[in-house]
Amino acid sequence: MEAFGPGTCGGGGETPGAEGRPAPEARVHFRVTRFIMEAGVKLGMQSIPIATACTIYHKFFCEINLDAYDPYLVAMSSLYLAGKVEEQHLRTRDIINVSNRYFHPGGEPLELDSRFWELRDSIVQCELLVLRVLRFQVSFQHPHKYLLHYLISLKNWLNRYSWQRTPVSVTAWALLRDSYHGGLCLRFRAQHIAVAVLHLALQAYGVEVPAEAEAEKPWWQVFSEDLTKPIIDNIVSDLIQIYTMDTEIP
């Protein structure tokens, strides 16, 4: 088997490189997961299958060195596999056509020639490789259901004016989506990520949870008892690193 790279767990990690810049691997994974998300939307995938595709991709490169395989081929196979896992099946032909338009905007669709069939076979073979590397463990617990529950609870705590005048809900969902550009989904529990993005969204708009100062425990610990402030800070720090890459990568 090709070289394993446990040090790259979490999609290459967001460990800064020279001069505090993100490591080169993290920048590659950012670009590729951006492709997964954009292709997933164009393929009509829902948020959970796209999240599963990103997680499969990150988990694969948690086990395999980045230079062992073409990351975009792994990404296409991750989309194909995620569609099966989440029962939103995709045709390889659609994945190939969407990918071709992504890399060659305005270009002609691929003809059904030998090149097309070679790429289709590569996606299918890569899917089998991914399954073997991940030991067929491709079902994941995502933060989405927790975030939905937490948002409903928080809406009942806040006064109606505070909730309506600030897009806390929209921002929290956007933060969760963007978190899949990095390997947070592998390094932190789903409940903790859901609370952390909600915490950051509240902070971004200066919204305070009522009676928090008088409460026995912070509001976020009500949602997840084993969550600590350092864990929230680590997740937020990783998210900020992702947005830093977003400003640097064209």
Salt bridges, closest charged atoms under 4 A:
GLU14 OE1 - ARG187 NH2 2.73
GLU63 OE2 - ARG135 NH2 3.51
ASP94 OD1 - ARG91 NH2 3.11
ASP121 OD1 - ARG120 NH1 3.85
GLU127 OE2 - LYS84 NZ 2.91
ASP178 OD1 - ARG177 NE 3.31
ASP226 OD2 - ARG189 NH1 2.17
ASP226 OD1 - HIS192 NE2 3.04
ASP233 OD1 - LYS229 NZ 2.77
ASP238 OD2 - ARG187 NH2 2.54
GLU248 OE1 - ARG27 NH1 2.99
